Amino acid sequence: MAKHVKTIEEKSIWEDARQMLRKAERDGVETAWDRLAQQTPHCSFGEGGICCRICTMGPCRISKKAPLGVCGADADVIVARNFGRFLAGGAAGHSDHGRDCIEAFYAVAHGETEDYHIKDEQKMLRIAEELGVATEGRELLDVAKDLALEFQESFGTKRDTIAFIGRVPEQQRESWKKLGIMPRGVDREITEMMHRTHMGCDNDAANTLLHGARMCLGDGWAGSMIATEISDILFGTPSPRKAKVNLGVLKADQVNILVHGHNPIVSEKILEAVNEQELIDLAG
Protein backbone atom coordinates (compact mmCIF):
# COMPACT_ATOMS: atom_id res chain seq x y z
CA MET A 1 0.00 0.00 0.00
CA ALA A 2 1.40 3.38 -1.02
CA LYS A 3 2.32 5.69 1.84
CA HIS A 4 0.04 8.72 2.12
CA VAL A 5 1.92 11.99 1.74
CA LYS A 6 0.30 14.76 3.76
CA THR A 7 -0.48 17.98 1.96
CA ILE A 8 0.50 21.30 3.52
CA GLU A 9 -3.18 21.94 4.25
CA GLU A 10 -3.27 18.71 6.28
CA LYS A 11 -0.15 19.63 8.24
CA SER A 12 -1.57 22.78 9.83
CA ILE A 13 -4.84 24.67 10.14
CA TRP A 14 -2.99 27.99 10.45
CA GLU A 15 -2.34 30.05 7.33
CA ASP A 16 0.90 31.54 8.71
CA ALA A 17 2.28 28.03 9.32
CA ARG A 18 1.21 26.94 5.84
CA GLN A 19 3.06 29.88 4.30
CA MET A 20 6.21 28.95 6.21
CA LEU A 21 5.92 25.30 5.15
CA ARG A 22 5.56 26.35 1.51
CA LYS A 23 8.67 28.52 1.83
CA ALA A 24 10.61 25.66 3.45
CA GLU A 25 9.55 23.40 0.58
CA ARG A 26 10.67 25.95 -2.02
CA ASP A 27 14.00 26.54 -0.26
CA GLY A 28 14.69 22.84 0.28
CA VAL A 29 14.67 23.20 4.08
CA GLU A 30 13.87 19.96 5.92
CA THR A 31 11.16 20.22 8.58
CA ALA A 32 9.81 17.92 11.28
CA TRP A 33 7.12 16.84 8.82
CA ASP A 34 9.79 15.63 6.38
CA ARG A 35 11.55 13.67 9.11
CA LEU A 36 8.23 12.18 10.23
CA ALA A 37 7.62 10.92 6.70
CA GLN A 38 11.09 9.34 6.69
CA GLN A 39 10.29 7.51 9.94
CA THR A 40 6.95 6.03 8.83
CA PRO A 41 5.66 3.42 9.02
CA HIS A 42 6.65 3.26 12.68
CA CYS A 43 7.77 0.10 14.44
CA SER A 44 4.55 -1.62 15.53
CA PHE A 45 6.13 -2.91 18.76
CA GLY A 46 7.31 0.55 19.75
CA GLU A 47 4.04 2.17 18.73
CA GLY A 48 2.11 -0.31 20.87
CA GLY A 49 4.43 0.26 23.84
CA ILE A 50 5.30 -3.46 23.98
CA CYS A 51 9.03 -3.16 23.41
CA CYS A 52 11.13 -2.99 26.59
CA ARG A 53 14.71 -1.66 26.59
CA ILE A 54 15.12 -1.16 30.34
CA CYS A 55 17.62 -3.96 31.05
CA THR A 56 20.71 -5.15 29.19
CA MET A 57 19.16 -8.56 28.45
CA GLY A 58 16.71 -6.91 26.05
CA PRO A 59 15.25 -5.36 24.13
CA CYS A 60 12.24 -7.63 24.53
CA ARG A 61 9.27 -7.52 22.16
CA ILE A 62 5.95 -8.98 23.25
CA SER A 63 4.01 -11.11 20.77
CA LYS A 64 1.79 -14.20 20.73
CA LYS A 65 4.90 -16.35 20.30
CA ALA A 66 6.77 -14.57 23.11
CA PRO A 67 4.18 -13.20 25.59
CA LEU A 68 6.73 -12.52 28.36
CA GLY A 69 9.98 -10.60 28.50
CA VAL A 70 13.18 -12.12 29.89
CA CYS A 71 12.28 -10.86 33.39
CA GLY A 72 8.75 -12.29 33.14
CA ALA A 73 7.00 -8.99 32.43
CA ASP A 74 3.91 -9.27 30.25
CA ALA A 75 2.52 -6.68 27.82
CA ASP A 76 0.60 -4.80 30.54
CA VAL A 77 3.67 -4.43 32.76
CA ILE A 78 5.89 -3.31 29.89
CA VAL A 79 3.35 -0.75 28.67
CA ALA A 80 2.98 0.56 32.24
CA ARG A 81 6.76 0.80 32.67
CA ASN A 82 7.22 2.65 29.39
CA PHE A 83 4.32 4.99 30.11
CA GLY A 84 5.59 5.58 33.66
CA ARG A 85 9.01 6.64 32.40
CA PHE A 86 7.37 8.79 29.74
CA LEU A 87 5.42 10.56 32.51
CA ALA A 88 8.56 10.90 34.63
CA GLY A 89 10.35 12.74 31.85
CA GLY A 90 7.45 15.14 31.45
CA ALA A 91 7.04 15.72 35.19
CA ALA A 92 10.78 16.34 35.56
CA GLY A 93 10.88 18.87 32.73
CA HIS A 94 7.70 20.60 33.83
CA SER A 95 8.67 20.81 37.49
CA ASP A 96 12.20 21.97 36.70
CA HIS A 97 10.52 25.13 35.44
CA GLY A 98 9.29 25.56 39.02
CA ARG A 99 12.76 24.87 40.39
CA ASP A 100 14.23 27.62 38.19
CA CYS A 101 11.64 30.04 39.57
CA ILE A 102 12.43 29.03 43.15
CA GLU A 103 16.16 29.59 42.56
CA ALA A 104 15.49 33.09 41.21
CA PHE A 105 13.13 33.87 44.10
CA TYR A 106 15.67 32.55 46.62
CA ALA A 107 18.37 34.75 45.07
CA VAL A 108 16.12 37.81 45.38
CA ALA A 109 15.30 37.01 49.00
CA HIS A 110 18.99 36.69 49.89
CA GLY A 111 20.13 39.75 47.95
CA GLU A 112 22.16 37.65 45.52
CA THR A 113 20.78 39.30 42.38
CA GLU A 114 19.78 42.76 41.20
CA ASP A 115 18.19 41.49 37.99
CA TYR A 116 14.96 40.24 39.58
CA HIS A 117 12.67 41.94 42.08
CA ILE A 118 9.46 41.26 43.99
CA LYS A 119 6.79 43.08 41.98
CA ASP A 120 3.62 41.76 43.59
CA GLU A 121 4.32 42.13 47.30
CA GLN A 122 0.71 41.59 48.36
CA LYS A 123 0.48 38.28 46.56
CA MET A 124 3.71 37.11 48.15
CA LEU A 125 2.39 37.97 51.61
CA ARG A 126 -0.94 36.21 50.92
CA ILE A 127 0.84 33.03 49.86
CA ALA A 128 3.18 33.21 52.85
CA GLU A 129 0.20 33.38 55.21
CA GLU A 130 -1.51 30.54 53.33
CA LEU A 131 1.55 28.33 53.86
CA GLY A 132 1.99 29.25 57.51
CA VAL A 133 4.94 31.62 57.12
CA ALA A 134 4.83 34.46 59.66
CA THR A 135 4.47 37.90 58.06
CA GLU A 136 3.41 40.39 60.75
CA GLY A 137 6.09 42.88 61.75
CA ARG A 138 8.71 41.31 59.47
CA GLU A 139 10.77 42.74 56.63
CA LEU A 140 9.58 41.68 53.19
CA LEU A 141 12.81 39.88 52.28
CA ASP A 142 12.86 37.99 55.58
CA VAL A 143 9.43 36.61 54.75
CA ALA A 144 10.66 35.81 51.24
CA LYS A 145 13.57 33.77 52.65
CA ASP A 146 11.23 31.54 54.64
CA LEU A 147 8.77 31.27 51.76
CA ALA A 148 11.56 30.18 49.39
CA LEU A 149 12.49 27.39 51.81
CA GLU A 150 8.83 26.38 52.05
CA PHE A 151 8.69 26.07 48.27
CA GLN A 152 11.92 24.05 48.22
CA GLU A 153 10.45 21.55 50.68
CA SER A 154 7.86 20.56 48.06
CA PHE A 155 10.67 19.14 45.95
CA GLY A 156 12.37 17.11 48.69
CA THR A 157 11.66 14.20 51.01
CA LYS A 158 11.41 15.72 54.49
CA ARG A 159 7.63 15.98 54.54
CA ASP A 160 4.68 13.71 53.88
CA THR A 161 2.99 16.08 51.47
CA ILE A 162 3.45 19.21 49.35
CA ALA A 163 2.96 22.84 50.35
CA PHE A 164 -0.21 23.61 48.39
CA ILE A 165 -2.10 20.46 49.39
CA GLY A 166 -4.53 22.67 51.34
CA ARG A 167 -5.86 23.99 48.03
CA VAL A 168 -7.14 20.55 47.06
CA PRO A 169 -10.84 20.04 47.96
CA GLU A 170 -11.17 17.83 51.04
CA GLN A 171 -13.19 15.14 49.25
CA GLN A 172 -10.53 14.97 46.55
CA ARG A 173 -7.76 14.64 49.15
CA GLU A 174 -9.61 11.74 50.76
CA SER A 175 -9.84 9.99 47.39
CA TRP A 176 -6.10 10.42 46.89
CA LYS A 177 -5.40 8.99 50.33
CA LYS A 178 -7.57 5.93 49.70
CA LEU A 179 -5.77 5.28 46.43
CA GLY A 180 -2.36 5.90 48.00
CA ILE A 181 -1.51 8.65 45.52
CA MET A 182 -1.12 11.66 47.82
CA PRO A 183 2.00 13.41 46.43
CA ARG A 184 4.86 13.79 48.92
CA GLY A 185 7.43 15.71 46.91
CA VAL A 186 8.24 16.40 43.26
CA ASP A 187 11.68 14.79 43.15
CA ARG A 188 10.68 11.96 45.45
CA GLU A 189 7.88 10.76 43.19
CA ILE A 190 9.96 11.05 40.01
CA THR A 191 12.81 9.11 41.62
CA GLU A 192 10.43 6.42 42.84
CA MET A 193 8.96 6.02 39.35
CA MET A 194 12.43 5.45 37.90
CA HIS A 195 13.07 2.95 40.70
CA ARG A 196 9.76 1.10 40.28
CA THR A 197 10.25 0.70 36.53
CA HIS A 198 13.84 -0.53 36.79
CA MET A 199 14.65 -4.19 36.16
CA GLY A 200 13.43 -6.56 38.86
CA CYS A 201 11.23 -4.03 40.67
CA ASP A 202 7.50 -3.25 40.39
CA ASN A 203 5.86 -6.00 38.35
CA ASP A 204 2.26 -4.83 38.80
CA ALA A 205 0.95 -2.67 35.95
CA ALA A 206 -1.88 -1.09 37.95
CA ASN A 207 0.47 -0.25 40.82
CA THR A 208 2.92 1.41 38.44
CA LEU A 209 0.16 3.47 36.82
CA LEU A 210 -1.17 4.58 40.21
CA HIS A 211 2.25 5.88 41.06
CA GLY A 212 2.24 7.68 37.72
CA ALA A 213 -0.86 9.52 38.90
CA ARG A 214 0.85 10.35 42.20
CA MET A 215 3.90 11.70 40.40
CA CYS A 216 1.84 13.85 38.04
CA LEU A 217 -0.19 15.27 40.93
CA GLY A 218 3.12 16.28 42.50
CA ASP A 219 4.05 18.07 39.30
CA GLY A 220 0.71 19.82 38.93
CA TRP A 221 0.06 20.78 42.56
CA ALA A 222 3.69 21.57 43.41
CA GLY A 223 6.12 22.08 40.53
CA SER A 224 3.90 23.95 38.08
CA MET A 225 1.75 25.64 40.74
CA ILE A 226 4.83 27.02 42.48
CA ALA A 227 6.16 28.22 39.11
CA THR A 228 2.91 30.09 38.46
CA GLU A 229 2.82 31.76 41.87
CA ILE A 230 6.49 32.81 41.83
CA SER A 231 6.11 34.17 38.29
CA ASP A 232 3.35 36.45 39.55
CA ILE A 233 5.44 37.50 42.55
CA LEU A 234 8.57 38.31 40.53
CA PHE A 235 7.05 39.66 37.32
CA GLY A 236 3.64 40.91 38.39
CA THR A 237 0.26 39.19 38.29
CA PRO A 238 -0.94 39.32 34.66
CA SER A 239 -4.33 40.35 33.33
CA PRO A 240 -6.02 39.39 30.03
CA ARG A 241 -4.98 41.40 26.99
CA LYS A 242 -5.03 41.10 23.23
CA ALA A 243 -1.81 40.01 21.55
CA LYS A 244 -0.55 38.68 18.25
CA VAL A 245 0.55 35.05 18.24
CA ASN A 246 2.12 32.36 16.04
CA LEU A 247 4.37 33.06 13.08
CA GLY A 248 2.40 36.20 12.28
CA VAL A 249 4.44 38.07 14.91
CA LEU A 250 7.60 37.90 12.75
CA LYS A 251 8.53 41.19 11.08
CA ALA A 252 10.81 41.58 8.07
CA ASP A 253 12.11 44.99 9.18
CA GLN A 254 12.96 44.01 12.77
CA VAL A 255 15.30 41.65 14.60
CA ASN A 256 13.26 38.56 15.49
CA ILE A 257 14.24 36.56 18.57
CA LEU A 258 12.71 33.12 19.02
CA VAL A 259 12.75 31.75 22.59
CA HIS A 260 11.99 28.06 23.00
CA GLY A 261 9.82 27.26 26.01
CA HIS A 262 7.82 29.45 28.36
CA ASN A 263 10.09 29.84 31.38
CA PRO A 264 9.77 33.55 32.29
CA ILE A 265 13.17 33.66 34.00
CA VAL A 266 14.74 34.12 30.55
CA SER A 267 11.93 35.53 28.41
CA GLU A 268 11.02 38.38 30.79
CA LYS A 269 14.64 39.57 30.76
CA ILE A 270 14.69 39.51 26.96
CA LEU A 271 11.53 41.62 26.90
CA GLU A 272 13.22 44.15 29.16
CA ALA A 273 16.45 44.16 27.16
CA VAL A 274 14.84 44.74 23.76
CA ASN A 275 13.39 48.00 25.04
CA GLU A 276 16.80 49.40 25.97
CA GLN A 277 17.77 52.26 23.68
CA GLU A 278 21.25 50.86 23.04
CA LEU A 279 19.83 47.64 21.60
CA ILE A 280 17.17 49.50 19.64
CA ASP A 281 19.93 51.60 18.05
CA LEU A 282 21.94 48.49 17.19
CA ALA A 283 18.89 46.88 15.59
CA GLY A 284 18.33 49.98 13.47
N, C-alpha and C positions, 0 to 999 in steps of 0.2 A: 504494500500500500504506500502510495507516494506521501511524503511528509508535507503537511500543510504549512505553507509559508504565510505568516501573518502580514497583513497589509499595515501601512502606517496608521490608517484609521482604526484598526483593531488594537494597536499598541497603546493608544492613549485617547481619552475623550477630550483632551485639552488642545485647542488650536495652537497655542504657543509651543507646546511640546511637539506637536506634529510638524510645525515649521522647522524646529531644531532637528528633528529626525530626518526631514527631507534634506536639510543642509548637510548633515553628517553623511547621508547616502551619496550626495553629489560630490562631497569632498573626500570620500573614501575613508571616513573615520569610523572605526569599529565601536559599536555601542554594546551595552549589556544585552540588548535584544539579539544582536548578531552572535554573541557568545552563547546565549541560551539556545539558539538554533543549532549551534555546533555541538551542544551537549545533549540534544534530544535524538532519539528517545532515551529517557533516563533508565538507569538500572532498576529493574522491577523490584529487586530485593531491597535496595536502598530506599526506593520510593515508598515501599510498604513498611519500612522501619524494621524489617526482619533480618538485617545484617548487623552482626555485632563485632566490633573491632576493639573491645575494651581490654582483652588480655592478649598475651603474645602467642597463645595457642590457636588463635583465630587468624583471619576473620571467619566467623561461622554464619552460614546462610540457612535459614529455616525453610524446609520444603516438606512435601508428603514423604519423600524418601528419607529425609533427615530432619525429624520433627524437634530434635533437641540439640543444643549447642554442646561443645565439649564439656562445659561445666554442669550441664543438665538443664540449662535455662530453656524454656519453651518460647513460642512466639510472643505470648503475652508479656512475659518477663523482659524479653529483649526490647520489645516496643516501649515498655514502661521505662526501662533504663535509658534508652536513646532519647525519649521524650523528656525524662527527668534532667538529663545533661543539657538538653536543648534549653529547657527552662532555666537551668542554673546559669548558663551563659547570658541569657537575657536579663535575669535578675541581677547578676553581677554588674553588667554594663549599665543598667538603669540605675541601680543604687550607687554606683560609683559617681554618678552625677551628684547625688546627695552628699557623698563624701567630699567632693571638690568644694561644694558650697560650705560645708562645715569647716573645712580647712581655711577658707577665706574669712568666714565669720570669726573663727578662733583667732586668726591673725589680727583682725580689726580689734577684737576685745583686748588683746594683749599688746596693742600698739606696735605690731610688727610690720604694718603696711600703711602707706598713706594713699594707696590707689583705690581703696574701697572704704566706704563709710556707711554708718547706719542711717538710712533715709526715712524709714518708717518706725520711729521710736515707740509710738503707741502700740503698734502691732507687736513689737518685740516684748514690751511689758505685758501685754495681754497673754501672749504665749508663755512667758515666764511664769505668770501666776497660774495658768492652766496646768503647767507641769510641776507646780509646787516649789518654784524658785522664788525666794524672798525678794521683794522689790522695794518695799517701803523704806524711805530714808537712805537708800543706797545710790551710789553713783551709777550712771547708765552702763559704763564699761565693766563695772564689777558684776552687775547683773548679767551682762553679756558673757562674761567668763564662765559663770556657773551654768548658763543656758547652753553654751557650746559643749561643756562636759556632759550635760544631760542628753544632748543630741548624739554625742559620741557613744554613749552607753547603749543606744539602740542598735549599734553595729557590733557590739561585743558579746560577751558570755557571762557577765557578772549578774545579770538579772533574769527573772523568769519571763519577762514580757517587754514589749517596746513602749516608748514614751507616750505615743498618741493612742494607746489602746482604749483610753477613756472616751475617745470619740466614737468608738464602735457601739452601736445600739446594744443594750444589755442582752436582748434575746439572741442577737447574732453572736455575741461573745459566748453565751451558753452553748450554742450549736458548735462553735469552734472547739470548746472544751470537750464536749462529748465525742467529737471526732478526733481529738488529739492533735489539732492543727493550729493551736494558739501560737503565733510567732513569738520567738524568744529574742531573736537578734538577727540582723541581716546577714552578717558573715557566718554566724553559727549555722543557720539553715542552709546556706549555700555549701558550706564545708560538709555538712552532714549528707547532703544530696550526693556530692562527689564520693563520699565514703560509702553510702548505701549502694551506689551503682558500680562500685569497683568489683573486681573479680572475687567471688567467694563470699559476698556479703548478702544484702537483701535479695531474697529469691521469691518475693511475694509482690506481684504486679500491683495489686490494689494498695498495698502498704506504701510502695514507692510513689504511686500517684498521689496518695494522701499527703505524703511529705512534700510533693511538688506544690500542692495547694498551700501548705504551711509556708513554704519558702516564698511563694509569690505574694502571699499576704504580708510577709515581712518586707518585701520590696515595696508594695503599694502603700502600706500603712506606716512605713518607717522611711525607707530610702527616698522614694519619690515625694512623699508628703513633706519630709524635712526639707528636701530641695526646693519645693514650692514655697514653703514658709520663709526660708532664709532668703530666697530670691526677692520676696516682697520686702523683707527687712532691709536688705542691702541696696536694692535698686528702686524701691518704691512699689507700693501695691498698684497694679495696673487697673485700667478701666477700659471698657469696650471703645474701639475707634475703628474707622474705616482705613484700610490700607491696601496697597497693591501687593499681589502675591504671584508666585510661580515665575516662569521665565520672562513674563512681561515686565518685570522690574528692571531688566537689563537695559542699559542705555549706551548707544554707540558713541556719544560724545563725553562720556564720563568713565572714570576708573571703576570697574566692577570687581568687588571682592566677594567671593563665595566662601561661606563658612559652613563646614559640615557639622551637623549636630545642632542641638539647641541649648547647650550649656551656657548660661548667661555670664559666667565668670570671664569668658573670652569675648563673646559677642558684644556685651555691653561696653567693654573697653574700646572695641573697634568703633562702635557708634560714637563714642566720645571723641576718639582720635580723629575721625574723618571730618569733624566740625572744627578742628583746629586750623587757624588761618595758614600756618606754615604748610600743612599738608594740602590744603585747598590750592595754595599758590603752586605747589609742585605738580599737582594734577592738571593745572591749567597750562 
